[in-house]
Amino acid sequence: MKPHTGQDRSTTMRWRPATRAVRGGTARSAHGETSEAIFLTSGYCYDNAGEAAARFRGEAAGMTYSRLQNPTVEMLEERIALLEGAEAARCTASGMAAMTAALMSHLSAGDHLVAGRALFGSCRVLVDTILPRFGVETTVVDGRDPAAWANAIRRNTRAFFLETPANPTLDIIDIAEVAAIGRAAGALVIVDNAFASPILQRPLELGADVVAHSATKLMDGQGRVLAGAIAGSRQWIEETLLAFTRHTGPVLSPFNAWVVLKSLETLELRVMRACANAQKVAQALEGRVRLLYPGLPSHPQHGLAMRQMAAGGTIMALWVGGGRARAHAVLDSLALIDISNNVGDSRTLMTHPASTTHASVSEEVRLAMGITEDMLRLSVGLEDPEDLIEDLDQALGRAGL
Ligand SMILES: *Cc1c(COP(=O)(O)O)cnc(C)c1O
């Protein structure tokens, strides 16, 4: 069903990441356009009835319906597969659609899932509340401790699900070690790579089976569209994931796919610059407030972060003391940085997780994750870091720090 892409995997796999991000997956139409075309079409026409029947039997190449295939979406899927070093990828309408499809396509009632406890808020709701309603047993562990993963394995464990660096506590999970434990137990190891992006970390190279993404974050990186992606082996994508998504339909719109395609052209530039900015901001704030940033030696897992990731990432957590009142006071004193719960944007954004992104998980779960009332999350963007440092300096000062 793949259209002729004019690209051959043996060539594209030799390209380095920045080249893959600009050119991977491009499939030009007969017009030879430079930039990828947007195919806003829900269906496709056939030359004759026999051709339609052959496509439906899977015997003739070509598209049938945009819930199943779309040329613009396929270009993005191939580009993301190349960036993650995966055999195949599929895109979804949002990151949560990707997480849900990756888990629900693989798990059935009676199966057991082990998940790292520090997860994006909606991922925790999926693990704690939604999957159990369908008969999936779940165990949540401190993902930093490999022994905790091993001890949680049961006879019916079929998947491991983890996020690293984790949102918003910046826990780092040793992907290679945890993936080896999961694989030995026959569990599918799924990594949410939204906070790192394939520029910083490629979980499949470290032994994971599946990478799931919120492409809303660093991949779009300009706060415009929601998108998700799932990458893995061709066999798992075709036999397990597509058996679920073809009929449940969490597909990405071709327009949004095109926006992300264009964004990926600058992914490496944006991610590396934002990481350099985050490193400068973290260095400037360290000592003034308690802070966790994987790129600083003060992060308890700095060594692991530097082995596993190309840089320290774009996100840090700050503990300002004085509970919610002080945390809100810092936010309300910002003059440049926006109060926003998004991350991975070219604009620097700050949020109070306990009252926003993690408000839907119980206080008990929040505290176990380390999300206290005085915690703030900072997602560093592409502004001049000196302007960011000046704004944070005055906001902390006005909040009495
Ligand atoms: C944002 C995010 C998600 C959810 O993605 P959406 O595109 O908002 O649905 C999942 N995991 C992580 C780590 C995220 O940051």
PDBQT file of the ligand as one rigid body, heavy atoms in Angstrom, charges set to zero:
ROOT
HETATM    1  C1  LIG A 501       1.804  16.079  26.061  1.00  0.00    +0.000 C 
HETATM    2  C2  LIG A 501       2.235  14.707  26.397  1.00  0.00    +0.000 A 
HETATM    3  C3  LIG A 501       1.418  13.609  26.106  1.00  0.00    +0.000 A 
HETATM    4  C4  LIG A 501       0.058  13.773  25.475  1.00  0.00    +0.000 C 
HETATM    5  O1  LIG A 501       0.117  14.319  24.209  1.00  0.00    +0.000 OA
HETATM    6  P1  LIG A 501      -1.060  15.193  23.521  1.00  0.00    +0.000 P 
HETATM    7  O2  LIG A 501      -0.520  15.486  22.171  1.00  0.00    +0.000 OA
HETATM    8  O3  LIG A 501      -1.280  16.381  24.378  1.00  0.00    +0.000 OA
HETATM    9  O4  LIG A 501      -2.273  14.309  23.490  1.00  0.00    +0.000 OA
HETATM   10  C5  LIG A 501       1.887  12.376  26.439  1.00  0.00    +0.000 A 
HETATM   11  N1  LIG A 501       3.079  12.193  27.017  1.00  0.00    +0.000 NA
HETATM   12  C6  LIG A 501       3.902  13.221  27.310  1.00  0.00    +0.000 A 
HETATM   13  C7  LIG A 501       5.209  12.972  27.944  1.00  0.00    +0.000 C 
HETATM   14  C8  LIG A 501       3.509  14.513  27.004  1.00  0.00    +0.000 A 
HETATM   15  O5  LIG A 501       4.324  15.545  27.308  1.00  0.00    +0.000 OA
ENDROOT
TORSDOF 0
